[in-house]
Amino acid sequence: MRQLPNFSSRSTIMVILCALILGACASPMKMVETGNYDEAIEIALKRLAGKKNKKVKYVLALEEAFAKITARDMDMAQNLKREGQPENWEKINAIYKRIKNRQDKITPLLPLIDKDGIKANFRFVKVEDLERESREKAAEFLYADARRHLSAAKEGDRLAARKAHRQLEKIGRYYRNYKDKRQLMDLAHDLGTSYVLFEMTNNAPVVLPLGFEREITRMSVNDLNSKWKEYHLRQQAGIDYDYKVVMNITDINISPGVVQERQYVDDREIEDGFDYVLDENGNVMKDTSGNDIKVPRRVIIKAEVLETYQNKAANVIGRLEYIDLERNQIVDTDQVAVEAIFENYAATFRGDERALSQESRQRIGNRPLPFPENADLLFTAAEQMKPVIKRKISRTRIII
């Protein structure tokens, strides 16, 4: 017997049917009536392409939609020209490109004759010269605007340099190579880039081991860099840095090595043999098959554990200071604290090994270890500090 589809299957079928119905209802002529001319053209083209007998309604819809959208686009372009604003040339060029793309889609169907033998009439616009003119004007405007922003950038306005770079990038929509665009983009990028120097300083009342600062500054900063930010771990000749990020160590605490001992008992109930079941007369009872009746013997086993715990820790505390070098002032701070911990468990036991817990088993056989030197713990803290510093720099609230 055939099973009925489940709810999920029925839902899927309904969605598909609705999609098909809506697609069928997407009449090109209805779209023309609502002003959706490009959508009407796309649907009509799909219905007409490859068909030997071209349906009259689709040909008429295509003809009318094309005429109306072309007239609307041409009017829009003319209105933008009349405004006389040079920044309008980008919009004007985009309009002419739309007109050209639309005409290119229809061209393969020409001559378009419906099944009644009537030839469709499409009035194409000679848009090539119009597109070329608007392209030239758009590029001229973008170039001039970029030069204007670059003038401000040379006075120290990094945001103006970035705007200049964006305008020069847009020229690539129109020309691959244009005047000295490439050189100006390099200049804009240089003027718009914030160069940030990272340093570490120690203001804690503790002398850091040799190499601690070198360890901190061995971190990679490539993932912190972006189009407009470049971080350096060492000062480079010829670069005027805009910001400095200083890891200011303010406090260091190193605990003495601590040894703690404790003694505890692990216990567990297990089966250990069996006992016979006796009747009231002290005789062994039998089951229905004549066999002796036995029950498991449950016993508690124990193991006495002697555990030694070693602990030593180093805390390194400080703050990240973001300094605007032009104004020579701290513009933001962020607290940083890491803790490097040495700990070791060692244990021995007496008693039944089967009673040991899983935690105790992991520690049995371990031996006490020599405590690490203070310098070793501090280098571990330095290693832990690097990802913390990078994460906090990447999340800074200031705009660099």
Order of alpha helices (4+ residues) and beta strands (2+ residues): alpha-alpha-alpha-alpha-alpha-alpha-alpha-alpha-beta-alpha-beta-beta-beta-beta-beta-alpha-alpha
